[in-house]
Amino acid sequence: MFQEFNTELPQIAQKEFNIVEFGAVPGGTVSNTAAFAQAIAAAAEHGGRVLVPDGIWLTGPITLRSNVELHLADNSLILSSKSREEYPLCITDYEGIRRIRTVSMISAEGAENIAITGRGTIDGNGQLWRPVKQFKVTQRQWDALLEQSPYVIEGNAGGIWVPTKSIYDGRHAGELFPDGSESDAELLKQAAPYYDFYRPVLLSLRNCRRALLDGVRIQNSAAWAIHPYFCEDLTVRNITVYNPYFAQNGDGLDVDSCNRVHIHHCDFETGDDAICLKAGKDREARKQKKPCENVLIHNCRVGSGFGGFVIGSEMSRGVHNVLIRDCMFIDTDIGIRFKSAIGRGGTVEDIYMQDIQMINLHREAVILTMDYVHNTMDYNDPVAVTTDPEDIPEFRNLYFERCVSNDPDARVVIRPLKGYPDSIHNIYFKDCRLGKIRQQKLCGIVCLPGRMEFCYTSDRETEGGIMTFTVKQVAAMIDHTNLKAYATAADFQKLCDEAKTYGFKSVAINTYPVAMCRNMLEGSEVLTGAAVGFPLGQTTIATKVAEAQNAVRDGAQEFDYVLNVGKLKEHDYAYIEEEMKQLVAVARTAGICAKVIFETCYLTEEEIIEAAKIASRVKPDFVKTSTGFGTDGAKPEHVRLMKQYAGDAVQVKAAGGIRSWDAAKQMLEAGATRLGTSSGIRIIEEMKEAGLE
């Protein structure tokens, strides 16, 4: 079972230090390195917020210090200058070992209570550094690159364009590694002619404690976008990470040997792995007992990228106690990928993957492989030759629950280390739909009962069938509801007991009994959900926000709020959007799920579409049809309409009048992924009678 933990947030004074007051000049032509440094130094004296106002701010390296928040205004953009003078070569940790890199655009070393917040953008000017593989771009794009630089490295799959001669020369000279045979200063001097070859990570946090990334957009990195290393109490929420699909080594977030990490409600479009956990490479890394452990990831969306959720290949210190749930991967090459190689050693264990939706994958849904070979611009790392048991990596106790791919050919590949069939073992799949399965002499692979259209055997491949529904799957989508005015403590005890017995997703209640029900559900997987602004929605935004915050304090793990239907009927869409933003912000701050109730029975088709479009921008977790207290309840056509216009990042909950399995099935087939009903038991019993166990 996943071991829950608490992640401490930074506590930072809110005294403001505007970089303009320290001489910063907007426009993107004048370097503001000194202004950033002076503002941060002033804020660090007693703690404070360094404000980056609207505008384009060119800069060299920014070094964060303890008790400082870097806050970006909505229309601000911090742009890397790519200057040899400002970004010197250094020796740091990259891809699990000591490497030469240029200094990161933003970094912190040994800092406590630090934050980067706001809705502005941080741009690493990565196009000035990155190679581009020919097969990843169109001919027109390739021709445009050749007009910028004539340097092309011939690779196995075509040309690899590089933007400068120093990268071209560095590739042919070979990378220089700090192996102790000469001083760091001498090594950096030798690397200097190949400066551009040593691409930097955009944001590097090393040995930091209580760090927060919240709301910002981080884009266009030269290599990895974000690299927390040996950090504790790291929170990453509400951020967007963007790199073009052809960005070489353009990972989104690489969490390396960190402890107590909370990542939620983030959006990734990357050229390589999106959300990746790492823990050092090979024997040298194992000397430091710093596993990557206690990580919670939820409600994130990954668009283009190589892997949606990835562990490895650097995992030698171990990766333990990780839960990723309620995430969606769209158009990634691979959905879930665990990778390692001989020589790594270390153990990846107790990893829980729940409610992962994978759509339009280009390759496999799941890969667990021990034969990974790292490739840099068509140069492969040498494969280790060893018989030392400490060098043999291990994957064990991996749990996949309700993981779904819409592609029946998106196979599962499990490939243990050659000669070590038990290097991957104790792998559990429950209520999943993942197409085909390939395997090689597996040990301890278990296919638990539920929605599995394949079963594991030792000598065959089987395929998934057409989509079906099982009791366990449907039960896990039901919010078991009691919103009656006359409900008593005994009624709530009965509701919670039933939810635990039937395995429902949550109990849906008014805000008053939240603390009581949370206590009743202690130790179970059933969530406590609160109804806010219920059932009319005719209270002010401030009132709804206060009610939601009170529910959170009482223990609510999600809430459904009723939008102001009257304002929607008046077509005051600005009000609806502001209301939605403020309520969703409450959920994001608390790290819980927010659902928006439309009350579709009172709305025209145009009004439903407009509300759904607003949701596509604000991105609550769910849009919901009805309260069940209006003139009519959920209709399949309304579910389809909401799903169409709310976008892939927002799910649909159907509620109101769903009293039978037939009605529930119609909503699920229309695209709903959550059902609100007080008839959950009847629905499940009807399914059992129909033999849909």
C-alpha positions, -999 to 999 in steps of 0.1 A, spaced: 0 0 0 12 35 -8 26 52 23 11 87 26 33 116 35 31 154 39 51 178 18 60 211 36 54 243 16 78 272 19 69 301 42 81 333 27 75 369 37 55 389 11 75 421 11 80 430 -26 112 438 -45 105 450 -81 135 443 -104 128 477 -121 138 494 -88 172 477 -92 178 489 -127 161 462 -148 152 473 -184 125 455 -204 126 448 -241 148 418 -245 179 435 -257 197 446 -224 209 420 -200 194 423 -165 216 398 -147 228 424 -122 193 437 -115 180 402 -107 210 395 -85 206 427 -65 168 423 -61 173 387 -48 201 398 -24 178 425 -10 149 401 -6 171 374 10 181 397 39 147 392 56 128 372 31 105 385 4 91 384 -31 111 395 -62 86 408 -87 91 404 -124 66 428 -140 51 426 -175 77 428 -203 106 408 -218 136 406 -195 168 393 -210 192 379 -184 222 357 -176 221 332 -148 196 338 -119 206 323 -85 178 319 -60 186 322 -23 168 311 9 135 327 18 130 343 -17 101 340 -40 105 349 -77 71 360 -89 63 365 -126 35 388 -136 10 374 -161 26 390 -192 62 388 -182 89 367 -199 124 360 -186 147 352 -216 181 335 -214 209 355 -230 231 326 -241 263 345 -234 296 327 -229 306 355 -204 275 351 -183 269 314 -187 304 297 -181 311 260 -183 309 242 -149 309 207 -136 275 195 -123 253 164 -122 235 155 -153 220 121 -164 231 106 -132 268 113 -132 292 143 -130 292 161 -163 304 193 -179 275 216 -186 270 254 -190 255 271 -159 217 268 -157 195 298 -164 179 296 -130 194 276 -101 196 272 -63 221 253 -42 214 244 -6 185 269 -3 154 266 19 120 282 15 122 292 -22 95 296 -48 89 305 -84 53 316 -89 30 336 -111 16 331 -146 46 345 -166 70 326 -188 106 315 -185 123 308 -219 156 291 -222 164 302 -258 169 265 -265 167 267 -303 202 283 -301 216 251 -285 196 220 -296 204 195 -323 175 185 -345 171 151 -361 160 152 -398 133 126 -396 114 146 -369 108 177 -391 94 184 -426 116 191 -456 107 227 -454 117 229 -418 149 211 -425 158 235 -454 151 264 -430 175 249 -405 202 245 -431 199 282 -440 207 290 -403 236 265 -400 253 242 -425 265 217 -399 250 182 -401 261 150 -383 253 118 -402 233 95 -381 217 60 -384 183 75 -392 194 105 -413 211 138 -406 213 155 -373 214 193 -377 234 214 -351 232 251 -348 269 259 -343 303 247 -354 314 242 -318 286 216 -313 297 199 -345 334 198 -335 325 187 -299 305 158 -312 334 146 -333 360 153 -306 339 133 -280 325 144 -247 350 152 -219 342 136 -185 354 146 -150 369 113 -141 395 126 -116 425 122 -140 430 159 -142 418 190 -123 384 204 -130 399 237 -141 421 220 -167 391 199 -179 369 230 -183 398 247 -203 399 217 -227 361 218 -231 360 256 -238 364 253 -277 333 231 -277 312 253 -255 278 249 -273 281 211 -271 276 212 -233 239 222 -232 225 234 -199 195 224 -179 171 254 -177 161 252 -140 184 234 -115 175 230 -78 202 212 -59 201 201 -22 171 224 -16 144 221 10 108 234 9 107 245 -28 76 255 -47 70 259 -85 35 273 -90 17 286 -121 46 295 -144 52 284 -179 87 270 -185 96 265 -221 123 261 -248 150 246 -227 184 237 -242 183 203 -226 161 192 -196 136 219 -185 135 212 -147 160 192 -127 155 190 -89 184 171 -74 187 158 -38 158 181 -27 132 176 1 97 189 3 93 198 -33 59 210 -47 52 215 -84 17 226 -92 -3 243 -120 28 248 -142 31 244 -180 62 229 -195 67 232 -232 94 221 -256 88 214 -293 83 178 -303 117 176 -320 136 190 -290 166 167 -284 168 157 -247 139 181 -241 126 164 -209 100 182 -189 105 174 -152 133 151 -140 130 145 -103 163 131 -92 170 115 -58 144 137 -40 122 130 -10 86 141 -3 75 154 -37 40 165 -47 33 172 -84 -2 180 -95 -24 198 -121 5 204 -145 5 204 -183 34 190 -203 43 192 -240 78 180 -244 103 167 -269 114 138 -247 101 123 -214 75 144 -196 75 134 -160 105 114 -150 119 100 -118 157 93 -115 182 83 -89 218 84 -102 237 61 -125 257 30 -118 282 22 -90 294 57 -82 258 69 -76 251 40 -52 278 53 -28 253 80 -18 222 66 -1 197 90 -15 168 72 -32 140 90 -50 111 83 -27 77 94 -14 64 110 -46 27 118 -53 17 128 -89 -19 135 -99 -42 153 -123 -15 161 -148 -18 161 -186 9 151 -210 6 160 -247 33 153 -272 64 137 -256 84 105 -257 72 90 -224 42 102 -203 55 88 -169 90 74 -168 114 60 -142 150 56 -152 172 48 -168 193 64 -140 178 47 -109 208 32 -91 201 48 -57 165 33 -59 130 46 -64 104 38 -38 69 46 -27 54 65 -57 18 71 -66 7 85 -99 -30 88 -104 -57 106 -125 -35 116 -153 -39 117 -191 -13 111 -218 -22 122 -253 -1 116 -284 29 105 -265 52 79 -280 49 56 -250 25 59 -220 44 44 -190 80 35 -192 104 20 -167 140 16 -181 173 4 -167 204 -15 -178 231 -38 -165 255 -20 -143 228 3 -128 220 -18 -97 194 -4 -74 157 -13 -69 125 3 -82 97 -8 -60 63 0 -45 51 21 -75 14 26 -79 -3 37 -111 -40 43 -110 -66 58 -134 -42 66 -162 -59 74 -195 -37 70 -226 -49 83 -260 -35 81 -295 -2 65 -284 24 62 -311 40 31 -296 36 10 -265 12 16 -236 37 2 -210 73 -8 -213 93 -23 -185 128 -30 -199 163 -37 -186 181 -34 -219 182 4 -223 211 19 -242 216 57 -240 221 74 -273 235 110 -277 235 123 -313 238 87 -325 266 78 -301 256 49 -278 269 46 -242 290 14 -239 271 -15 -224 285 -26 -190 300 -61 -186 296 -73 -150 286 -103 -130 286 -84 -96 251 -89 -81 252 -52 -69 252 -42 -106 219 -60 -114 189 -36 -113 155 -48 -101 119 -38 -107 94 -52 -82 60 -45 -67 46 -24 -95 8 -20 -94 -13 -9 -124 -50 -2 -117 -76 11 -141 -50 21 -167 -66 24 -201 -54 29 -237 -79 36 -265 -56 18 -290 -59 -21 -290 -24 -23 -306 -7 -2 -279 10 -32 -264 26 -39 -231 63 -50 -232 81 -65 -202 117 -74 -209 139 -85 -179 176 -84 -180 190 -112 -202 201 -141 -180 182 -126 -150 145 -134 -155 137 -124 -119 151 -88 -124 114 -79 -131 89 -95 -108 57 -90 -87 39 -69 -114 2 -65 -108 -25 -54 -134 -60 -48 -122 -90 -35 -141 -68 -23 -170 -74 -22 -208 -40 -21 -225 -42 -40 -258 -15 -67 -263 11 -81 -240 46 -93 -249 68 -109 -223 100 -130 -218 101 -156 -191 85 -135 -164 85 -141 -127 56 -132 -104 34 -114 -130 -2 -113 -117 -33 -104 -136 -60 -96 -110 -97 -100 -117 -113 -71 -134 -114 -53 -166 -85 -71 -183 -89 -80 -220 -57 -100 -219 -42 -125 -194 -5 -132 -189 9 -166 -198 44 -176 -202 43 -185 -239 17 -165 -258 5 -131 -268 -32 -123 -265 -52 -93 -276 -78 -70 -260 -114 -73 -271 -140 -47 -274 -147 -22 -246 -167 -37 -217 -177 -26 -182 -172 -46 -150 -186 -41 -116 -153 -30 -101 -146 -5 -128 -181 11 -126 -181 12 -88 -148 31 -89 -165 58 -110 -195 63 -87 -199 92 -62 -222 77 -37 -246 105 -28 -267 117 1 -276 154 -2 -309 153 16 -318 181 40 -330 157 67 -299 133 66 -287 124 101 -254 111 114 -268 75 111 -275 82 75 -240 93 68 -225 63 86 -247 41 64 -235 60 33 -198 56 42 -202 19 51 -219 13 18 -192 32 -1 -165 11 15 -183 -22 9 -190 -15 -28 -157 3 -36 -173 35 -47 -150 64 -56 -164 89 -31 -192 99 -9 -209 132 -21 -224 152 8 -231 188 18 -203 207 35 -216 203 71 -209 166 76 -175 166 58 -154 162 89 -177 135 102 -176 115 70 -138 119 65 -134 103 100 -158 75 91 -138 68 59 -104 68 77 -82 40 64 -103 34 32 -97 45 -4 -131 62 -6 -128 100 -10 -148 126 9 -165 149 -16 -184 182 -7 -211 200 -26 -205 238 -27 -231 265 -35 -256 236 -36 -281 232 -51 -289 266 -66 -255 282 -72 -271 316 -63 -244 328 -39 -215 352 -45 -181 340 -56 -166 350 -23 -192 329 -4 -185 298 -26 -148 303 -22 -152 305 16 -174 274 17 -149 255 -4 -120 265 18 -139 255 49 -147 221 33 -110 216 26 -101 225 62 -126 199 73 -111 172 52 -128 174 18 -107 156 -9 -128 170 -38 -157 193 -42 -185 199 -68 -197 235 -70 -228 249 -88 -220 277 -112 -242 308 -112 -268 296 -137 -285 330 -138 -252 346 -149 -247 320 -175 -283 326 -188 -274 363 -190 -244 353 -211 -221 370 -186 -193 346 -195 -166 368 -179 -183 363 -145 -186 325 -151 -149 323 -160 -138 344 -130 -160 322 -107 -145 291 -121 -109 304 -118 -114 312 -81 -130 280 -72 -105 259 -92 -77 279 -75 -90 267 -41 -87 231 -53 -53 235 -68 -39 251 -37 -52 221 -17 -41 196 -43 -77 182 -47 -102 177 -74 -127 204 -85 -159 197 -104 -182 223 -120 -220 217 -121 -237 233 -151 -273 223 -144 -279 216 -180 -317 213 -177 -319 251 -176 -294 257 -204 -296 260 -242 -271 241 -263 -252 273 -269 -249 280 -232 -236 245 -225 -210 249 -252 -199 283 -239 -196 270 -203 -176 240 -216 -153 263 -236 -146 283 -204 -138 250 -187 -114 241 -215 -94 273 -206 -96 271 -168 -93 233 -166 -113 221 -136 -109 184 -133 -146 177 -142 -176 194 -157 -208 180 -144 -243 179 -159 -267 184 -130 -274 187 -93 -303 162 -93 -324 190 -78 -334 207 -111 -362 200 -135 -343 172 -153 -311 152 -149 -283 140 -170 -287 133 -207 -262 115 -230 -264 142 -256 -253 168 -229 -225 146 -218 -212 143 -254 -215 180 -259 -196 189 -227 -169 163 -236 -165 177 -271 -161 214 -260 -144 210 -226 -113 194 -242 -93 163 -234 -79 178 -201 -113 180 -185 -135 150 -177 -173 148 -176 -194 137 -146 -230 127 -152 -255 132 -124 -292 135 -118 -317 107 -126 -292 79 -130 -311 51 -112 -303 20 -132 -274 2 -149 -290 9 -183 -290 47 -176 -255 46 -162 -242 27 -192 -256 53 -215 -237 80 -197 -204 60 -197 -208 53 -234 -214 90 -241 -180 97 -225 -187 103 -187 -159 90 -164 -177 98 -131 -213 92 -120 -232 110 -93 -260 89 -79 -278 78 -48 -287 46 -66 -251 32 -68 -260 0 -50 -289 -7 -74 -267 -1 -104 -240 -25 -91 -265 -52 -82 -281 -50 -117 -247 -54 -132 -241 -85 -111 -275 -99 -122 -265 -94 -158 -232 -113 -152 -209 -83 -156 -187 -92 -127 
